[in-house]
Amino acid sequence: MKNRLEALRKSHGVSQEELAAALEVSRQTIGSLEHGRYNPSIILAFKLARYFNTTIEDIFIYEEDAT
């Protein structure tokens, strides 16, 4: 799943470490999310949206396979 997390985080001037601490996850989790190697739980997605005062849809871009 594609996302805008890295751009959003940088535009708010927040480091991966700061975001991870605020959300009670590891910095590696944030890095994996930003690079699309990990899809968040629904709870983590809501925490991210609340942290950035936006919607889940504004952070994560869901694209169905065209199969």
C-alpha positions in Angstrom: 0.0 0.0 0.0 1.4 3.4 -1.0 1.4 6.2 1.5 2.3 9.8 2.1 3.7 9.2 5.6 7.3 10.3 5.0 6.3 13.5 3.2 3.7 14.3 6.0 6.2 13.6 8.7 8.9 15.8 7.1 6.5 18.6 6.5 5.7 18.6 10.2 9.4 18.6 11.1 9.2 15.3 13.0 11.9 12.7 13.0 11.2 9.0 12.7 12.3 8.6 16.3 10.0 11.3 17.6 7.0 9.9 15.7 7.8 6.4 16.9 7.9 7.5 20.5 4.6 9.4 20.2 2.9 6.4 18.7 4.7 3.9 21.0 6.2 1.9 18.1 9.8 1.4 17.0 11.6 3.6 14.6 12.0 0.6 12.4 8.2 0.3 12.2 8.0 3.9 11.0 10.7 3.3 8.4 9.0 0.1 7.2 5.7 2.0 6.9 7.3 4.8 4.9 8.9 2.4 2.5 5.8 0.3 1.9 7.3 -2.8 3.5 4.7 -2.9 6.2 1.0 -2.2 6.3 -0.3 -0.7 9.6 -2.9 -2.2 11.8 -6.1 -0.2 11.8 -5.3 1.0 15.3 -1.9 2.3 14.1 -3.5 3.9 11.1 -6.0 5.8 13.3 -3.1 6.9 15.6 -1.2 8.3 12.7 -4.2 10.1 11.4 -4.9 11.6 14.8 -1.3 12.6 15.3 -1.2 14.5 12.0 -4.8 15.7 12.4 -5.9 14.3 9.1 -7.7 11.2 7.8 -6.4 7.7 7.1 -7.3 8.2 3.5 -5.0 11.3 3.3 -2.1 9.2 4.5 -2.6 5.8 2.9 -3.5 5.2 -0.8 -5.3 1.9 -1.4 -5.1 0.6 -4.9 -6.9 -2.5 -5.9 -5.1 -4.9 -8.2 -6.5 -4.7 -11.8 -6.8 -8.5 -12.1 
